[in-house]
C-alpha cells in the first residue's frame, strides 16, 4: 500500500538523517493522517494519490508566487519537494492515451454529447492519471 511505502521511506530518511526527505515525507504523512482523522477511516491507495496530487498542486501554486517574489531559495526548495512527491504518483498518461479514451467515450455518447457528461465519464476512467485541465482542453478540441 502506498501509505505504508511513504511511512517506511519516512522512517528510513530519519534513520539516514536525510533532513530534506524526512521533512517532506512528514508533511505528506501529516496530510494523510489529517484526512484519515476527518473521515474516520483507513485511506485506500486512490485516496492517498489524491492527497499527493493536492500536495503537488500546493507546491506548484507556491512556485508561482515565489517566482513573482524572485525568491530563488524558496523556488529551489519547493521545486525539489515537488519532484520528490511526484515520485510517489502513478505515471501520468500522455495526451495520445487521453485522446483515445476521449474518443471511446464520445463514440458511446451518441450524436450530441454533453461536455459535462463526457468529462465526468473520462475522468472516472482516467482516475488520477491525468490532470483535469489537460483532459478538459483535449475534450474541448475534440468537441469543436
PyMOL commands that set and color helices and strands:
alter all, ss='L'
color gray80, all
select helices_A, chain A and resi 2-15+19-39+45-68+72-86+95-109+115-126+132-143
alter helices_A, ss='H'
color red, helices_A
deselect
rebuild
show_as cartoon
